[in-house]
Amino acid sequence: MSKKASEDQSSSGSVNHTSIVNAGRSSKWTNGVVNPSVQRASTVVFDSVKEMKHATANKTNQVLFYGRRGTTTSFAFSDAMNELEGGAGCALYPSGTAAITNAILSFVKTGDHILMVDTAYEPTRDFCDKILAKLGITTTYYDPLIGSDIESLIQENTSVVFLEAPGSLTMEVQDIPAIAKVAHQHGCVVMLDNTWASPINLRPFELGVDVSIQAATKYVVGHSDVMLGTATATEEHWPNLRESSYTMGQCTSPDDLYLALRGIRTLGVRMKQHEANALTVANWLKKRPEVETILHPAFDSCPGHEVFKRDFLGSNGLFSFVLKPEYANGLDAFLDSLEHFKMGYSWGGFESLVIAVRNVQAMRTATTWSHQGPLVRLHIGLEDVNDLIEDLAQGFKHLA
Ligand SMILES: *Cc1c(COP(=O)(O)O)cnc(C)c1O
């Protein structure tokens, strides 16, 4: 693919918009209307011993047994996520972080070792350093671009290889199939934080992932008003994930799930618009003299760009750029001057956001960050893209 083509239009393959509309809308859950209703329940009541025995015997299936096992609203949402990601089952958690920590805990025991990508979401790192360490589980951080060389880091006791693609903030795209192949040869479970792709822009199980994790808080919910996480697994790993999640008491509010189901229906069109707006802004930034480099997977300046073109079905509104070091002193004035880009952690809603990282190196231990200037991460929302560019243009005046 030519450089121009890849920067205008990100990838091959296509998103299944029909699934986005229909996933999880089985008549079992919708009961004669378009959307599954909000079913609130702790207690499920039975009229006969026979009915109760039937529910108890089938409690790992989608039957009403007890609120924590799920209601029709949660069954509809897990079905939807599972269908979109292409797994065998999907467990629900009250946040993306809870999905990550619980998924890892489901597959490790004291004495194990895990391999964690150096560019992982910061709370994922904290979990390894603060909680897993306390349980006697060691972590080795690895270079996101390691590919099949990950073999040299696998130990006798390595049980999980954890990936995140692209990496948080710095956007390196990992070679998922190369890593998964080697990990499987050594009996490791391969987990992916798949939040950036959302359930529609990557086929994790076709690339060798065993457990795909989503912070549904981001694009699935899409409106910055719900915390929610999911972990979807293959046939082989689903029973363990499901039972561990239940045993650890993980469950989610039906009102939040209703909003997430509503979010899914527009995920396809929202993502396309986020992608188009972000590519326009990134192409504008690329020509600015203040900008050292664009870290957007659809740009060849982004490490792993070739892998992105091969494996992803599209991009979204989230990318970063690095300022030249001589503009570092103007960073705060630039951020303060922005009107449409509010400063905020998180992303995936309809609104534009910005954060800056002054010391990227402090967030990693296995790799060296080669840029001197600060990193700025943008989430490009659904506003008129010209308003966003104008905002950045006036903001850049404060950099000097
Ligand atoms: C936001 C985020 C999470 C965590 O999700 P929460 O719902 O905020 O806990 C995990 N991974 C990535 C890549 C994220 O961006």
The ligand as an SDF file (V2000), in Angstrom:
LIG
                    3D

 15 15  0  0  0  0  0  0  0  0999 V2000
   -9.5080    2.9070   29.7370 C   0  0  0  0  0  0  0  0  0  0  0  0
   -8.7140    1.6870   29.4480 C   0  0  0  0  0  0  0  0  0  0  0  0
   -8.7690    0.5770   30.2810 C   0  0  0  0  0  0  0  0  0  0  0  0
   -9.5240    0.5700   31.5860 C   0  0  0  0  0  0  0  0  0  0  0  0
  -10.8950    0.7370   31.4920 O   0  0  0  0  0  0  0  0  0  0  0  0
  -11.7270    1.3340   32.7090 P   0  0  0  0  0  0  0  0  0  0  0  0
  -13.1290    1.0030   32.3470 O   0  0  0  0  0  0  0  0  0  0  0  0
  -11.4260    2.7880   32.7600 O   0  0  0  0  0  0  0  0  0  0  0  0
  -11.2730    0.6310   33.9590 O   0  0  0  0  0  0  0  0  0  0  0  0
   -8.0360   -0.5260   29.9300 C   0  0  0  0  0  0  0  0  0  0  0  0
   -7.2860   -0.5600   28.8260 N   0  0  0  0  0  0  0  0  0  0  0  0
   -7.2140    0.4800   27.9880 C   0  0  0  0  0  0  0  0  0  0  0  0
   -6.3720    0.3750   26.7750 C   0  0  0  0  0  0  0  0  0  0  0  0
   -7.9090    1.6430   28.2750 C   0  0  0  0  0  0  0  0  0  0  0  0
   -7.7850    2.6980   27.4700 O   0  0  0  0  0  0  0  0  0  0  0  0
  1  2  1  0
  2  3  1  0
  2 14  2  0
  3  4  1  0
  3 10  2  0
  4  5  1  0
  5  6  1  0
  6  7  2  0
  6  8  1  0
  6  9  1  0
 10 11  1  0
 11 12  2  0
 12 13  1  0
 12 14  1  0
 14 15  1  0
M  END
$$$$
